[in-house]
Amino acid sequence: MQEGVAMYRIRFHGRGGQGMKTASRILGTAFFLEGYEVQDAPRYSAERRGAPIFAYVRVNNQPINERGVIIQPDLIIVADDSLIPVPAAGVLTGVDQHSVLLINSDQNAETWKQRLNLSCEILTLPAEAEDRAELRFIGATCTGAAACLLGSISRDALQQAIKEELAELGNAVIEKNLGRALDAYDSMQAYKGCVQTGAQTNANDYSKPAWIDLPFENARISAPDIHASANSVEVRTGLWRTLRPVIDYQRCKDCWWICSTFCPDGAIAVNGKTPVIDYDHCKGCMICVAQCRAHAIEAVPEQQAQQQEKSS
């Protein structure tokens, strides 16, 4: 990193439950151990598992006065490639020819270059596609790859950062994450240090985002739909899901008041005495799986469940 004139701006994109907050903390800690000034923070709302979230990290060898979300990233790490076409996820916001885009995907980089038609460098993690049930380890994988691409973090600093940030989770979890992170670090050696720092921003050069200002009209003429009743059914929050709860009705004891009561979104209806899951609005928080006393509800990776639906 050039002395005092630039900083790294890094964004992690994923879904709730995939460890993006932890990934940003591990990367920030690793940079801190290398002697840098660091700023890291997650950005998410009240949604649970499966909702699009992002976390960002700023790194400099001088005090960091810049605040707020990163609009023009130098490195973007995408833990779940299904987020790229989702406008609300904002994965490609601010990407230009200077940026490096790293995607965890079973599609190769050339496919993504043709698909996205971007002028920036696009890389993919060459490891096998993650089992959706194992996504709790993907954050460390992304961090390991990012650490190598940035070129300023040693393997020792990466290992120490993982051990510090995951200390409360026990040795088994630490070892699992260490293995994933170091494998990803090694797999990116051909591109080590390819991420370049961005220019220092100047408040005088700030330009507002390309928002469209709509004139305010009388509420009787054009009241926003958000104030109307019963419109939440139009928000298909089931699209956020990475794990799907599936009821085995042969094992179900019809104790519907348990799963339907504990479901935080009211996504479990009752047909007579039989619980039925509304997959359009089930976010996949898996609370019903934890509460089912008969163990009749199983967590199935969403991709696998969709394939089973197509074949049936």
Secondary structure, 3 states (H helix, E strand, C coil): CCCCCEEEEEEEEEECCCCHHHHHHHHHHHHHHCCCEEEEEEECCCCCCCCEEEEEEEEECCCCCCCCCCCCCCEEEECCHHHCCCHHHCCCCCCCCCCEEEECCCCCHHHHHHHHCCCCEEEECCCCCCCHHHHHHHHHHHHHHHHHHHCCCCHHHHHHHHHHHCHHHCHHHHHHHHHHHHHHHHHCHHHCCCCCCEECCCHHHCCCCCCCCCCCCCHHHHCCHHHCCCCHHHCCHHHHCCEEEEECCCCCCCCHHHHHHHCCCCCEEEECCEEEECCCCCCCCCHHHHHCCCCCEEEEEHHHHHHHHHHC
